[in-house]
Amino acid sequence: MRILSFNIQNLRLRRPGGQPRLDGARDRDETGESPALDPADRRLAAALLARAGADLVILQEVFDSDTLDWFNTRHLPAAGLPLYPHAHCPPGNDGRGLDVALLSRMEPRAVVSHAEATPASLGLDAVEGCGPDDRIFRRDCLEADLGALTLYICHFKAPYPDVTASWPVRRLEALAVIRLIERRFPDPAKGNWLILGDLNEPARLDAARGRATAPLLAFGEDLTRRIPAPERWSFHLPHTAIYSAPDVMIASPALAGRFPDAVPRLIRSGLDREAARYDGFRYAAVGEHRPHASDHAALVVDLPGL
């Protein structure tokens, strides 16, 4: 089984003048750039996925199910990748539509959104920024039961614009994922589960409190830690020299032990040329800032026999 996780950066289907088209891989405050860059971005993202050839594609920052279906049925086949027969993107909690999504070659037994989870429903303490009856996940934690493996697909609260204020919320999100796994598996260490996605851990950590997501890293093994530290970065903040590693693949102890040689690969071929730390292969169409597939690299891992 080959699994890919990718923050595809603001994938949204619009219909200007009744003509469907996808927004490009750009943040909402980016203006003044040519609309021709939008389809170029999405062709690059589709080419990246086609080259990876994953059985499971986990995406972050997908606007809704219509957007996912359009990308799956139009852009992926145009890049030479047959559409995925199973596509899931339930509504999350981000009012801008930055949801998490799953494309799969195999039919899941179940796909469950935990967007409505609250501290009270999970038996967790409220924190500043999230009261007892407020929704915990700023997007969602999407649980996908594939039989041999259960996925927990996440995209935690962004650390911007206030790193200090976001810390307790991301810590609560981390604890909530752990609680969901504990409720699903009588002995979580022996279960076959994998947490994937963008945990939005900033490059500069809180000196006093450390990582907000530390409980997750103690609960399982982040397979990306098998990549040498200097090569682990998966995100480049545009127009800066800031590189970070917010994207994870946290495996249960049992799953990590079963695959001791499973080392994720980072696919950076769609990153903009501003990310100068990477000097490997890029698609010819990639520009200095845009077009690009995303501001994130994709993570791919092979788990043979699952």
Number of C-alpha atoms within 10 A of each C-alpha: 11 15 20 26 26 25 26 23 23 22 27 23 21 14 9 8 6 7 7 12 16 19 20 27 27 23 11 7 6 7 9 6 10 8 11 10 18 21 17 19 27 24 22 25 27 24 23 21 21 17 12 18 16 21 15 19 22 25 27 25 23 25 25 21 19 14 19 21 19 16 24 21 15 13 22 22 16 16 17 13 19 16 19 19 12 15 19 19 23 19 20 23 17 16 11 13 17 23 28 30 25 23 23 19 15 12 15 15 10 11 19 13 18 22 19 15 18 22 21 15 12 16 11 14 13 18 14 10 12 17 14 16 13 15 20 32 27 21 25 28 30 27 23 22 17 17 12 10 14 21 23 25 25 30 27 25 22 18 18 11 8 9 15 13 13 19 25 20 24 25 19 23 28 22 22 23 23 18 14 16 22 14 12 12 13 10 10 18 17 13 20 19 27 25 25 27 25 27 21 23 22 19 16 12 14 13 7 6 11 11 18 23 20 14 15 21 15 10 16 22 22 22 21 24 15 14 14 9 10 6 12 19 22 23 24 23 14 13 9 9 11 14 18 17 21 19 27 24 26 25 25 23 19 16 20 20 13 12 14 10 12 16 16 23 16 20 22 24 23 28 30 25 18 17 21 12 12 15 10 9 10 17 16 9 16 19 17 13 15 24 25 29 33 27 24 27 25 29 25 22 19 18 16 9 6 10
